Amino acid sequence: MQRNRRKYRYFLTRLETQKPKGLAAMVKKADKEVWAETDCLACANCCKTMTPTFTTADIKRISAHLKMTPDDFRDKWLYKERSTGDWMNRKQPCQFLDKKTNKCSIYAVRPADCAGFPHHTKKDFTEWVHVYKQNVEYCPATYRLVEKMYNQLSA
């Protein structure tokens, strides 16, 4: 995976300005193929190396699940990022990751950011290229999706 990441980031940068016809359909098809061959529990790299953004709704939902107040939850687990004002995990890997099974201990109430990760079909592909560029570094599913697109468009 490490070998081609620079090439794929450059490829993604080109797609921002040179959007090929049928790109949305290509992303949708590649995404479906990728998830048929990807087991997140074999990796959990997102939980080990990244932090989600916790929305106010996430904090309320998770703290209620943990029988804590939102303030106590924030005080114990989160920090507020100065530049964005976003609530983020204080530590990595995520405190809710079971490192033996790669399972989330709050999966049913996990942050929306986690539930949507790696955001392949969140919005128009070219509006989210920056997310793909970041995630190609960490997420095998994103790496494979970009690899499929690269191979198809380079053929």
N, C-alpha and C positions, 0 to 999 in steps of 0.2 A: 504494500500500500504506500509506503513512504517514497518509493522510487519515482512515481509519476505525479506526485501531488503538485509540484511546481508547474509542470506542463498543463495539468488540469486547471489550476488557478488561472493561468494565462488564457487557456481555452475559454473559461467562463468570462473573463474580462472581454474577450472578443465578442462573445454572444451578447453582451450588453449593448454594443453598438451595431453589430451585424446580426440582427435577429432573423434567423432563417424561417421560411414559411413552414407552418405546421409545428412550430416549436412546442406549443402547449400540449398538443396531442402526443408528441414524442416524449415529453416529460411524464405525462400521465401513463403512457404505455410502459416506459422504463421503470417508473415507480412501482407499478403492479408487478413487474417481473422481479425487481429487486426484493420486494417483500416476500415473494414466494421462496426466495433462496437465502433469506437473512434471519438469523436467530439472535435477537437482542440480548437474550440471557447469556449467550456465549461471549458477549463483549462487555456491555454496560459501561463503555468508555465515556459516554456522555455523563453518567453519574459519577464517574471516577475523576474526570478532568474538567468538567464544565459546571456552571451553576445556573439554575433557572432564575428568571425574574419572578418574584412573588408579588402578585397583585393583591389589592386589599381583599378581594373576594377569596383568593387562595388562602390568605392568612386567617381570615375568619373561619373558613371551612376546615382547614387543617388544625387550627388551635382548638376548635370545638371537638373535633375527632379525638384529639389528644387530651381533652378535658383540661385545657389551659385557657387563659385569657389571651386575646391577640397581643397585648403588651408583653405578657410573660413569654409567649412564643417568639416574638421579635427579639426580646432581650436575650433569650437563651440561644437562638439559632441564627439570627440574621444580622446584617449590617446594611445601612443605607448608603448607597454609592453617591458620592458627592456630585459627580458630574451629571448624573441622570436623575438622581432621586429615587432610583430603583432599589427595592429590597432584594438582597442577595444572600446566599449561604455564606457563613463565616469561614467554613472550612471545606476542604476537598479530601477525600471523596465525600459525597453527600452523606449527611448524618442518617438518612433514612435508607441507605443502601446496605443490604446484608451482603457482605463481601464474600461469603462462602457460596451463596446461591445466585448472586447478582440480581436479587429481587428487591423491589421497593416495599418497605414496610408500611407505607401509606398509599399504595398504588391506587386504591379506590377513590382517594381524595387528593391525589398528587396535584401539584401546580399545573395550571393550564399550559404553561410553557413546556413542561415535561410531556404532557398528554399529546401535544402537537409535534413534538420533536421527531424527526429533523426538519419539519416544515416544508416538505417537498411540494405539497399541493396547496399551501396556505394562500398564496396570491399568485398573480402573474409571475412567471419565472423570472423575467428580466427585472422586476421590482425587488426580487429577493436574491439576486446573484451574490450580493455580499454575504448572505447567510450560507449559501452553498460553498463559497470560498472558504469560510471559516470551518464549516462542518466537514468538508472533504479531508481536513486534517485529522479529525477525531472519529468520524462515523463511517464504518464500513458500508452501510447502506447508501450514504451519500456518495462515497467514493465509487461504488459500483454503478450508481445511477449516472454519474458524470462520465465514467468510463464507457458505459453503453452509448451515451450521447456522442461522446468523442469518436468512438469507433464508427457509429452510424454516419455522422456528419463528415468524417474524414475519408470515408470509403469512396 
